[in-house]
């Protein structure tokens, strides 16, 4: 085997994943799955994760608020 891929690193497979135990209220299944995949990206995906799942403001909204203050 060459370099490990994300599935191997995360130990994700049908054999090791029995069921999802957490449902995020107000987040559709597709979005939750995509953000679950993005968790492997750590800091590089943190902004998108926080904006999508936690409702953090987009960067242009932050800039606009900063310019007004």
C-alpha positions as a LaTeX table, in Angstrom:
\begin{tabular}{lrrr}
\hline
Residue & $x$ (\AA) & $y$ (\AA) & $z$ (\AA) \\
\hline
Unk1 & 0.00 & 0.00 & 0.00 \\
Unk2 & 1.33 & 3.44 & $-0.92$ \\
Unk3 & 0.18 & 6.54 & 0.98 \\
Unk4 & $-2.80$ & 6.04 & 3.29 \\
Unk5 & $-6.02$ & 7.59 & 2.09 \\
Unk6 & $-8.61$ & 9.38 & 4.21 \\
Unk7 & $-10.70$ & 6.28 & 4.72 \\
Unk8 & $-7.77$ & 4.29 & 6.11 \\
Unk9 & $-6.55$ & 7.16 & 8.29 \\
Unk10 & $-10.03$ & 7.71 & 9.74 \\
Unk11 & $-10.70$ & 3.97 & 10.05 \\
Unk12 & $-13.99$ & 4.47 & 8.17 \\
Unk13 & $-15.65$ & 1.51 & 6.56 \\
Unk14 & $-18.90$ & $-0.42$ & 6.72 \\
Unk15 & $-17.17$ & $-2.82$ & 9.09 \\
Unk16 & $-16.12$ & $-0.16$ & 11.61 \\
Unk17 & $-19.05$ & 2.26 & 11.37 \\
Unk18 & $-22.22$ & 0.79 & 12.82 \\
Unk19 & $-24.46$ & 3.84 & 12.82 \\
Unk20 & $-24.48$ & 7.59 & 13.18 \\
Unk21 & $-25.29$ & 8.53 & 16.75 \\
Unk22 & $-25.68$ & 12.29 & 16.38 \\
Unk23 & $-28.16$ & 14.26 & 14.29 \\
Unk24 & $-27.63$ & 18.00 & 13.97 \\
Unk25 & $-30.96$ & 19.82 & 14.26 \\
Unk26 & $-31.71$ & 21.88 & 11.15 \\
Unk27 & $-28.91$ & 20.38 & 9.02 \\
Unk28 & $-29.86$ & 18.12 & 6.12 \\
Unk29 & $-28.16$ & 14.73 & 5.74 \\
Unk30 & $-26.08$ & 15.71 & 2.69 \\
Unk31 & $-24.62$ & 18.77 & 4.41 \\
Unk32 & $-23.87$ & 16.82 & 7.58 \\
Unk33 & $-22.10$ & 14.10 & 5.58 \\
Unk34 & $-20.04$ & 16.60 & 3.60 \\
Unk35 & $-18.97$ & 18.40 & 6.77 \\
Unk36 & $-18.13$ & 15.06 & 8.37 \\
Unk37 & $-15.76$ & 14.42 & 5.48 \\
Unk38 & $-14.35$ & 17.94 & 5.87 \\
Unk39 & $-13.43$ & 17.24 & 9.50 \\
Unk40 & $-10.43$ & 15.32 & 8.20 \\
Unk41 & $-9.13$ & 18.56 & 6.69 \\
Unk42 & $-8.70$ & 20.17 & 10.10 \\
Unk43 & $-7.69$ & 23.81 & 9.97 \\
Unk44 & $-8.02$ & 24.07 & 6.20 \\
Unk45 & $-11.77$ & 23.38 & 6.40 \\
Unk46 & $-12.51$ & 24.98 & 9.79 \\
Unk47 & $-14.01$ & 28.17 & 8.35 \\
Unk48 & $-16.44$ & 26.35 & 6.05 \\
Unk49 & $-17.37$ & 23.95 & 8.87 \\
Unk50 & $-18.16$ & 26.80 & 11.29 \\
Unk51 & $-20.12$ & 28.78 & 8.69 \\
Unk52 & $-22.14$ & 25.80 & 7.50 \\
Unk53 & $-22.94$ & 24.04 & 10.77 \\
Unk54 & $-22.66$ & 26.77 & 13.40 \\
Unk55 & $-23.99$ & 29.75 & 11.49 \\
Unk56 & $-20.81$ & 31.81 & 11.65 \\
Unk57 & $-20.89$ & 34.87 & 9.36 \\
Unk58 & $-19.28$ & 34.77 & 5.93 \\
Unk59 & $-16.04$ & 36.69 & 5.45 \\
Unk60 & $-17.69$ & 39.43 & 3.39 \\
Unk61 & $-20.24$ & 39.97 & 6.20 \\
Unk62 & $-17.41$ & 40.28 & 8.73 \\
Unk63 & $-15.63$ & 42.80 & 6.51 \\
Unk64 & $-18.78$ & 44.86 & 6.11 \\
Unk65 & $-19.39$ & 44.91 & 9.89 \\
Unk66 & $-15.74$ & 45.85 & 10.50 \\
Unk67 & $-15.92$ & 48.70 & 8.01 \\
Unk68 & $-19.08$ & 50.05 & 9.68 \\
Unk69 & $-17.55$ & 50.00 & 13.17 \\
\hline
\end{tabular}
